[in-house]
Amino acid sequence: MEPLIDFEMADAPMATDRTEGFRFIRQHGEVFQAVDGTWVLASPEAVRFAHRNPLIFSSAKAFSSAGVPVPLIPVAIDPPDHVKYRRVLDRMLAPRVVNGMEDDLRAQIHELVSAFASTGECDAVRDIARLYPTQVFLTLFGMPLADRDQLIGWVETMNENSITGTGEPIPVVREAAMSLFGYIKQHIAEKRADPGDDMLSRILSLTGDEEWSDAEVLGMAFLFTVAGLDTVTGAIGFTMLHLAQNPELRQQLLADPDLIGPVIDEVLRIEPPAPTTPRVTTEDVEVCGVLIPANSAVMLCLATANRGDEREHPDDVDVEHVKEGHFSFGGGIHRCLGAHLARREIRLVIEEFHRLIPDYEVTPGAEPSVVWPSSTLHLASLPLTFPPAGATS
Ligand code: HEM
């Protein structure tokens, strides 16, 4: 028997310095059991092993406690059924589809940035990172942009009040979730009757073996709001924070726009918006020399795995040595379905921000910090100061 480690994720010092927070987790070893009984897989080898063995590390069992009345498709589906959903969803979010949305999405972020560009200041979280991912989701699903703030309200209420969920959700979370379900249900009914040219309509139009029930569509759409909004909010905030704090990197990027891909992936590597993902073991299994019994709750720590390779400076953004293959989008069969779209959203934000505001800094005196404990990592606010666009000096 391995000893229990006196460790709680909530105690990790994340607020202003994730490097310290992730070291706090990793110091306990590659694989260890925390006092609450959860096993933590913290090294790249351990996380990779779990990703490669989805039948031993079950997602279905892990997400069954989420208190949601419909299946979270496809994240809570184990093999063999998982592949039938992914086959459909992968083609709905292929790079070709994301390319087709680009002009519309670029115009939307341009409008958001234009709203404050001449003022000389903004809060990049409040004015961009909170708003834009929800607009993208509404665009993808063919739902009205006017509903943005209502949707953000429900999703934030759920995220802020539910820490990776065991037990019954508190009433305010249940209420927000029910409102969101009602909203999505109404659009499912409308689009069944009158399909449009959007992802939701395309899924509802599937026929034969591929046809989905309303409960399946609802579970998928609900998962998209949980998986694809807060995470992108986090990623946009962190990318802007690193660029604001590092004028040299920003200059490099302005001189060579192709660096945007490496910048995005390096920031995702060191600041993963989804730092952990849950699993439950279905049998006794040995990971990196440690025996984990069947039916154990396991947490894959993507954040520490990202900093565990043999790079010289794993804690720094290093665009010269980008390696494909960080864990921030997960891995194996459940690898993030929205990775192309998420990268595109972040790129469009940075390109349109730099078009109007190439020179900016974190507002002196502000200390951007993350909300913690939380199932996702994102900045609470990011005040920026810059020369007003259009002003003559
Ligand atoms: C930077 C932003 C994002 C990050 C960091 C992120 C991270 C992740 C991670 C770590 C997983 C694996 C979960 C697991 O193994 O249990 C995942 C899965 C998933 N993500 Fe993302 N995600 C992001 C954006 C998005 C977006 C924009 C969408 C939707 C448009 C999305 C939809 C999904 C879905 C549907 C899954 C489940 C895939 C499956 O189970 O096969 N994600 N994401």
Boltz pocket constraint, residues with backbone or C-beta under 6 A from the ligand:
constraints:
  - pocket:
      binder: B
      contacts: [[A, 59], [A, 73], [A, 74], [A, 75], [A, 76], [A, 86], [A, 223], [A, 224], [A, 227], [A, 228], [A, 229], [A, 231], [A, 232], [A, 235], [A, 272], [A, 273], [A, 274], [A, 277], [A, 278], [A, 302], [A, 327], [A, 328], [A, 329], [A, 330], [A, 331], [A, 333], [A, 334], [A, 335], [A, 336], [A, 337], [A, 338], [A, 339], [A, 341], [A, 342]]
      max_distance: 6.0
